[in-house]
Amino acid sequence: MEPAIQPLADAIYADKVRRARAAPPNQKMGWGPELFHEACERMAMGIRAQVPHFTPAEVQDQLRRRLARLREVQEHGIYRPATWQP
């Protein structure tokens, strides 16, 4: 990034953070689904860029597989088999 742009980018980011912190909790809760939808759209665009011949159904299938894999990685080691001892 150009040095002249960095202060402006920092100011914009700081303003976004201030507005997010000032938002009421119910508004913040509403942002979750919106952010997830945007993230899925970006992931789908990335899949289409990587594999341009995929049909829309194949893109959605690949997106589901990637989301499942991300969940596996995130949850790795959290869940352990229960051991029963009488």
N, C-alpha and C positions, 0 to 999 in steps of 0.2 A: 504494500500500500504506500502511496506517496506520502512523504512527511507532512505536506500541507493538508492532507485529508484526514490524517490521524486524529488531530484535536476535534474536528467536527464529528467524526465517527464515535469518539469517546463521549462527547457531549450528548449525542443522540442516544447512545447506549445508557448513559446515566439517567437521562430523562425517562427512558422506557422502564428502567428499574424503579425510579421514584413513583411513576404512575402505577406500576404493578403492586408495589408495596402499599400504596394508598387505596387500592381497590378493596371493596368489601368482600368478605369471604364467599358469599353466594355467587358473586361475579367471577371470582377466581375458580370456583368449582365448575362453572360453565365453560371455562377455557380449556379444560382437559379434553373433552371430546373434539373440540375444534382443532387443538394442537395435534391430537392423534390422527385426525382425518388429513390434516396438512402433511404430516410425516408420511402417512401411507401414500398420498398422492406423489410425494417426492420420491419415495421408494419405487413406486410404479413407473415413474418417468425414468428412473435409473435403470430399471429392468428393461424397459422399451429401448433405451439407448444401448444397452449391452446386447440385447437379443431382438433386433428390429423385426424379425420374421414371426415373433410370437403373436398369437391372436389375443384379443382382450381377455378371453377366458384363461389362456395360458399365463398371461401376466398376473391375473388375480391368483391363480394357483401358486405361482412362484412367490408372490407376495406373502401368501399364507404360510408357505414353507419357511420363508425367511423370518417371519414374525415368530413362528414356532421355534425356530433355532435360536433366535434372540432370547426367548423366554427360557429355553433350556440352559443357555449360558448364564443368564441372570440368576436362575434358581439353583445352579449347580452347588451342591453341598448343603443347601438349606434343609432339604427333606431327607430324612434318614429312616430306614426301616425300623419300625417299632420292635422292641425286644420284649417278649413276655416272660416274666419269671413268676412261677407260682409261689 
